[in-house]
Every structure is written in C-alpha cells, then in structure tokens.
C-alpha cells in the first residue's frame, strides 16, 4: 500500500488486489480446461499428469476404476467412497 494511508489509496489498493485475485483465478481455470483438453486428445499423458504433484489434487479414481478429473465426478467418487466405508461393519469395533 502507498505510504500515505488515505482512504482513497486504501480503496484503490483493495480494488487492484481484488482484480488481481480474479485474474489469477481465471488463469487457473483456463489452465485446468487446457489440461483436460490435452488429456482427452493425448490419453498417454494421463499418467504423467497424475505422477506430478498437481495431478494428485485434480484426480480421483472412481468405483468404476476410471480416473476422474472433473470436479463433479470427483465429488461423486468421494461421496460413493465415504458411503461405502461408513456402511461397512468393522470387526475391531465389536471387541
């Protein structure tokens, strides 16, 4: 922020900061779309992406054995997994 802490400078700083956040979010969203397009065109790159650090947070294996990269599919796979483990009976609980 500027040295002079006037309200106008603070407001300008907040506006620029919010604009920068929006631009970063848009760039990240565009990069994710590009990655999905690349993966659909070149399926052999899936394993390369999954091995990378950023690939692990964007990929989840579903109950059907397929890798899910889309957020809705990941949420569905996570929900199915949690329902499955919550409905199982565990032997260690009975003792």
DRENDO-1510 file (C-alpha; in Angstrom, 1 decimal, always signed):
<recs>
REC; n; res; u; v; w
REC; 1; UNK; +0.0; +0.0; +0.0 .
REC; 2; UNK; +1.1; +3.5; -0.5 .
REC; 3; UNK; +2.9; +5.4; +2.2 .
REC; 4; UNK; +0.1; +7.9; +2.6 .
REC; 5; UNK; -2.7; +5.9; +4.3 .
REC; 6; UNK; -5.6; +7.9; +2.9 .
REC; 7; UNK; -8.9; +6.2; +2.3 .
REC; 8; UNK; -8.7; +6.8; -1.4 .
REC; 9; UNK; -5.4; +4.9; -1.6 .
REC; 10; UNK; -6.7; +2.1; +0.6 .
REC; 11; UNK; -9.8; +1.7; -1.7 .
REC; 12; UNK; -7.6; +1.8; -4.8 .
REC; 13; UNK; -5.3; -0.9; -3.3 .
REC; 14; UNK; -8.3; -3.1; -2.4 .
REC; 15; UNK; -9.7; -2.8; -5.9 .
REC; 16; UNK; -6.4; -3.7; -7.5 .
REC; 17; UNK; -6.0; -6.6; -5.1 .
REC; 18; UNK; -9.5; -8.0; -5.9 .
REC; 19; UNK; -8.8; -7.6; -9.7 .
REC; 20; UNK; -5.6; -9.5; -9.3 .
REC; 21; UNK; -7.3; -12.3; -7.5 .
REC; 22; UNK; -9.9; -12.6; -10.2 .
REC; 23; UNK; -7.3; -12.7; -12.9 .
REC; 24; UNK; -5.3; -15.4; -11.1 .
REC; 25; UNK; -8.5; -17.5; -10.6 .
REC; 26; UNK; -9.4; -17.0; -14.3 .
REC; 27; UNK; -5.9; -18.1; -15.4 .
REC; 28; UNK; -6.0; -21.2; -13.2 .
REC; 29; UNK; -9.5; -22.1; -14.6 .
REC; 30; UNK; -8.2; -21.7; -18.2 .
REC; 31; UNK; -5.2; -23.8; -17.4 .
REC; 32; UNK; -7.4; -26.6; -16.0 .
REC; 33; UNK; -9.6; -26.5; -19.1 .
REC; 34; UNK; -6.5; -26.7; -21.3 .
REC; 35; UNK; -5.2; -29.7; -19.3 .
REC; 36; UNK; -8.5; -31.5; -19.7 .
REC; 37; UNK; -8.5; -30.8; -23.5 .
REC; 38; UNK; -4.9; -32.1; -23.7 .
REC; 39; UNK; -5.7; -35.2; -21.8 .
REC; 40; UNK; -8.7; -36.0; -24.0 .
REC; 41; UNK; -6.6; -35.6; -27.1 .
REC; 42; UNK; -3.5; -37.4; -25.7 .
REC; 43; UNK; -4.6; -40.1; -23.2 .
REC; 44; UNK; -1.0; -41.3; -22.8 .
REC; 45; UNK; -0.3; -38.0; -20.8 .
REC; 46; UNK; -2.7; -39.0; -18.0 .
REC; 47; UNK; -0.1; -40.9; -16.1 .
REC; 48; UNK; +2.5; -38.1; -16.5 .
REC; 49; UNK; +0.0; -35.7; -15.0 .
REC; 50; UNK; -1.0; -38.0; -12.2 .
REC; 51; UNK; +2.6; -38.5; -11.2 .
REC; 52; UNK; +3.2; -34.8; -11.0 .
REC; 53; UNK; +2.3; -33.1; -7.7 .
REC; 54; UNK; -0.5; -31.0; -9.1 .
REC; 55; UNK; -2.1; -34.0; -10.7 .
REC; 56; UNK; -2.9; -35.7; -7.4 .
REC; 57; UNK; -5.2; -33.0; -6.3 .
REC; 58; UNK; -7.1; -33.0; -9.5 .
REC; 59; UNK; -7.6; -36.7; -10.0 .
REC; 60; UNK; -9.6; -39.3; -8.2 .
REC; 61; UNK; -10.3; -42.9; -9.1 .
REC; 62; UNK; -14.0; -43.8; -9.1 .
REC; 63; UNK; -15.7; -47.1; -8.2 .
REC; 64; UNK; -15.8; -48.0; -11.9 .
REC; 65; UNK; -12.0; -47.8; -12.0 .
REC; 66; UNK; -11.8; -44.7; -14.2 .
REC; 67; UNK; -9.8; -41.6; -13.3 .
REC; 68; UNK; -12.0; -38.6; -12.7 .
REC; 69; UNK; -10.6; -35.1; -13.4 .
REC; 70; UNK; -13.8; -33.1; -13.4 .
REC; 71; UNK; -14.8; -31.7; -10.1 .
REC; 72; UNK; -18.4; -33.1; -10.2 .
REC; 73; UNK; -17.1; -36.6; -10.9 .
REC; 74; UNK; -14.5; -36.3; -8.1 .
REC; 75; UNK; -17.2; -35.3; -5.7 .
REC; 76; UNK; -19.4; -38.2; -6.8 .
REC; 77; UNK; -16.5; -40.6; -6.4 .
REC; 78; UNK; -15.7; -39.2; -2.9 .
REC; 79; UNK; -19.3; -39.5; -1.8 .
REC; 80; UNK; -19.5; -43.1; -3.0 .
REC; 81; UNK; -16.3; -44.0; -1.2 .
REC; 82; UNK; -17.4; -42.4; +2.1 .
REC; 83; UNK; -20.9; -44.1; +1.9 .
REC; 84; UNK; -19.1; -47.4; +1.3 .
REC; 85; UNK; -16.8; -47.1; +4.2 .
REC; 86; UNK; -19.4; -45.8; +6.6 .
REC; 87; UNK; -21.8; -48.7; +5.8 .
REC; 88; UNK; -19.1; -51.4; +6.4 .
REC; 89; UNK; -19.0; -53.3; +9.7 .
REC; 90; UNK; -15.6; -53.3; +11.3 .
REC; 91; UNK; -14.5; -56.3; +13.4 .
REC; 92; UNK; -12.3; -54.1; +15.7 .
REC; 93; UNK; -15.4; -52.2; +16.9 .
REC; 94; UNK; -17.0; -55.2; +18.4 .
REC; 95; UNK; -14.1; -56.1; +20.7 .
</recs>
